Amino acid sequence: MKSKGLLSILTFSEKRKDILFLLEEKPCTLSDIKDYFNVSSPEISPRIKEMLSSNLIGKTDKIYKITPIGRAIITSFRPFLEMIESIENNESFWEEHYLGDIPQSMLDKLRDLKDCEVVSDSIENIYESHKTFTENISKSSYIKGISSIFIPTYPDFVVGMAEKNVPTSLILTENVFSKVRDEHSEKLQYYLESPHTELFVIDDVKIAFVVTDIFFSMSLFFTSGAYDPRDDLVGYNPSAIKWGSDLFDYYKERSRQITSI
């Protein structure tokens, strides 16, 4: 019963949760707390009383501070809140797309994508989205990515990056690799012979993404099985870039390297 009481205190009141986060940063007087949240004593005092009785916070003289128990709870509670925030920030994206090819170990870390945004364009504006995408890549110091779809402009673009000696590591599905090999063999051979490039092939997976030192961008298939060409989940912060890099390593370990054709 006690654990349910603690859970309700933190989950059923946004204010109580925020008070605990505030006191985690520094001890405060009641006046400090009221000023921070811009509320009156009658609004905040009942919540503080509940937190005192649950040993989440303590009071010495007129100073409120987080207790060791409160700090232990908030340390475990924060990742849960970040996970919820990450999903709710882009709820439609996660609901509408097929996630079966993303390993559970990476889904368990979705909180790392909480600052990502879905970039959506109408069919008429896909060119502009692609332009932004290539501009971001052109500024990057390295490129890692996986593609389960074939985009006609990509062979020339990837060769261009190879010509600039930008370290590039790509994973293609069997179908995409076969198409590139059959229709762009000279460009593929040039890429393979370049000094800073890698190419791997993997069985069919329903995901496409790129990660660089600048950004992470991922597109998925709908749950119906069709590829979504309009919605990309894009992030620029270090946690999103690391998430994408870890996902790339996961697929790389399950791929075979191609050194010649």
C-alpha positions in Angstrom: 0.0 0.0 0.0 2.8 2.4 0.8 4.4 2.0 -2.7 1.1 2.8 -4.3 0.9 5.9 -2.2 4.4 7.0 -3.3 3.5 6.3 -6.9 0.3 8.3 -6.8 2.1 11.2 -5.2 4.5 11.4 -8.1 2.3 10.4 -11.0 -1.0 12.0 -10.2 0.3 15.5 -9.6 2.6 17.3 -12.0 3.3 19.9 -9.3 4.5 17.4 -6.7 6.8 15.9 -9.2 8.2 19.3 -10.2 8.7 20.2 -6.5 10.8 17.1 -6.1 12.9 18.0 -9.1 13.3 21.5 -7.8 14.5 20.4 -4.4 16.8 17.9 -6.0 18.7 20.9 -7.4 18.8 22.9 -4.2 17.1 23.4 -0.8 14.3 26.0 -0.9 12.1 28.0 1.5 8.3 28.0 1.0 8.7 31.4 -0.5 11.2 30.1 -3.0 8.9 27.3 -4.0 5.9 29.7 -4.4 7.9 32.1 -6.5 9.3 29.4 -8.7 5.9 28.0 -9.6 4.1 31.4 -9.3 1.4 30.0 -6.9 -0.1 30.9 -3.6 0.4 29.1 -0.3 -3.1 27.4 -0.3 -2.2 25.9 -3.7 1.2 24.5 -2.8 1.1 23.8 0.9 -1.1 20.6 0.7 1.3 19.1 -1.8 4.3 19.9 0.3 2.5 18.3 3.3 1.9 15.1 1.4 5.5 14.9 0.4 6.7 15.5 3.9 4.5 12.7 5.3 5.8 10.4 2.6 9.5 11.1 3.5 10.2 12.4 0.0 11.3 15.8 1.3 12.3 17.1 4.7 12.2 20.4 6.5 14.8 22.0 8.8 13.8 25.3 10.2 12.2 27.0 7.2 14.2 25.1 4.6 12.8 22.2 2.5 15.2 19.7 1.0 15.0 16.4 -0.8 15.6 13.3 1.5 17.9 10.4 0.6 14.7 8.4 -0.2 13.4 11.1 -2.4 16.7 11.4 -4.3 16.8 7.6 -4.8 13.2 7.6 -6.1 13.8 10.5 -8.5 17.0 8.9 -9.8 14.9 5.9 -11.0 11.8 7.9 -11.9 13.6 10.3 -14.3 14.4 7.7 -17.0 10.7 6.5 -16.9 9.5 10.1 -17.4 12.0 10.7 -20.2 10.7 7.5 -21.9 7.1 8.6 -21.7 8.1 12.1 -22.9 10.0 10.6 -25.8 7.1 8.5 -27.0 4.5 11.3 -26.4 6.5 13.9 -28.3 6.2 11.8 -31.5 3.3 9.5 -30.6 1.9 9.2 -34.1 5.2 8.3 -35.5 5.7 5.3 -33.1 2.1 4.2 -33.4 1.8 4.2 -37.2 5.2 2.6 -38.1 6.5 -0.9 -38.0 9.0 -1.3 -35.2 9.7 -5.0 -35.5 13.2 -4.6 -36.9 14.4 -2.3 -34.2 15.9 -4.5 -31.4 14.3 -4.3 -28.0 17.5 -3.2 -26.5 17.3 0.0 -28.6 13.6 0.5 -28.0 14.4 0.3 -24.3 16.5 3.5 -24.8 13.9 5.5 -26.7 14.3 8.2 -24.0 17.5 9.1 -25.8 15.3 10.4 -28.7 13.1 12.6 -26.6 14.5 15.8 -28.3 13.9 14.4 -31.8 11.2 15.8 -34.0 9.3 14.4 -36.9 9.9 16.3 -40.1 6.9 15.8 -42.3 6.4 17.0 -45.9 3.7 16.7 -48.4 4.4 14.7 -51.6 4.9 18.0 -53.4 7.6 19.1 -51.0 9.7 15.9 -50.8 12.4 17.5 -52.9 12.9 20.3 -50.2 13.1 17.7 -47.5 15.7 15.7 -49.5 17.6 18.9 -50.1 17.8 19.6 -46.4 18.9 16.0 -45.8 21.8 16.2 -48.3 22.9 19.6 -47.0 23.2 18.1 -43.5 25.2 15.2 -44.8 27.5 17.4 -46.9 28.5 19.2 -43.6 29.3 15.9 -41.8 32.7 14.5 -41.0 31.6 10.9 -41.4 28.5 9.1 -42.5 26.9 5.8 -41.4 23.6 4.5 -42.6 21.4 1.7 -43.7 19.0 1.7 -46.6 16.2 -0.7 -47.4 15.0 1.5 -50.3 16.7 2.7 -53.5 16.7 6.4 -54.2 18.1 7.2 -57.7 20.1 10.3 -56.6 22.0 8.5 -53.9 24.7 6.6 -55.9 26.0 9.9 -57.3 25.8 11.6 -53.9 27.6 8.7 -52.2 30.3 8.7 -54.8 30.7 12.4 -54.3 31.3 11.9 -50.6 33.9 9.2 -51.4 35.7 11.6 -53.8 36.0 14.0 -50.9 37.4 11.2 -48.7 34.6 11.5 -46.2 34.6 8.2 -44.1 31.4 6.4 -45.2 30.0 3.2 -44.0 26.8 1.9 -45.6 24.6 -1.1 -45.1 22.2 -2.1 -47.9 19.6 -4.8 -48.0 20.0 -7.6 -50.5 17.5 -6.1 -52.9 19.0 -2.6 -52.8 22.5 -4.0 -53.2 21.5 -6.1 -56.2 19.9 -3.1 -57.9 22.9 -0.9 -57.3 25.3 -3.6 -58.5 23.2 -4.2 -61.7 22.5 -0.6 -62.6 25.4 1.4 -61.1 28.3 -1.1 -61.2 31.0 1.5 -62.1 29.9 3.8 -59.3 29.7 0.9 -56.9 33.2 -0.3 -57.8 34.6 3.2 -57.3 33.0 3.4 -53.9 34.4 0.1 -52.9 37.9 1.0 -54.0 37.9 4.4 -52.2 40.2 4.5 -49.1 37.6 5.6 -46.5 34.5 3.6 -47.4 32.8 0.4 -46.2 29.9 -1.5 -47.6 27.8 -4.2 -46.0 24.8 -6.2 -47.0 22.0 -7.5 -44.7 18.9 -9.5 -45.2 15.7 -7.5 -45.7 14.9 -5.1 -42.9 12.2 -2.4 -42.8 14.2 0.6 -41.7 16.3 3.4 -43.3 18.5 5.9 -41.4 21.6 7.8 -41.5 23.8 9.0 -38.6 26.7 11.4 -38.7 28.6 13.6 -36.3 25.9 16.3 -36.9 22.6 14.6 -36.9 20.5 11.4 -36.9 17.6 10.9 -39.3 15.4 7.8 -39.5 12.5 6.8 -41.7 10.4 3.7 -41.3 7.7 1.6 -43.0 4.1 1.8 -42.1 2.6 -1.1 -40.2 0.9 -2.0 -43.5 4.3 -2.7 -45.0 4.6 0.3 -47.3 7.5 2.7 -47.0 6.8 6.1 -45.6 8.6 8.6 -47.8 7.3 11.7 -46.0 8.1 11.4 -42.2 11.6 11.4 -40.8 12.5 11.4 -37.2 15.4 13.8 -36.9 17.6 14.7 -34.0 20.8 16.7 -33.5 21.7 16.2 -29.9 24.4 13.8 -28.7 22.1 11.3 -27.2 20.2 10.8 -30.5 23.4 10.6 -32.5 24.7 7.9 -30.1 21.4 6.0 -30.3 21.7 6.0 -34.1 25.3 5.0 -34.0 24.5 2.1 -31.6 21.7 1.0 -33.9 24.1 1.0 -36.9 26.6 -1.1 -35.0 23.8 -3.6 -34.2 23.0 -4.1 -37.9 26.7 -4.0 -38.9 27.4 -7.0 -36.7 24.6 -8.9 -38.6 25.8 -8.0 -42.1 28.4 -9.3 -44.4 31.0 -7.0 -45.8 31.4 -6.4 -49.6 34.9 -5.6 -50.8 34.5 -6.2 -54.6 31.9 -7.1 -57.2 
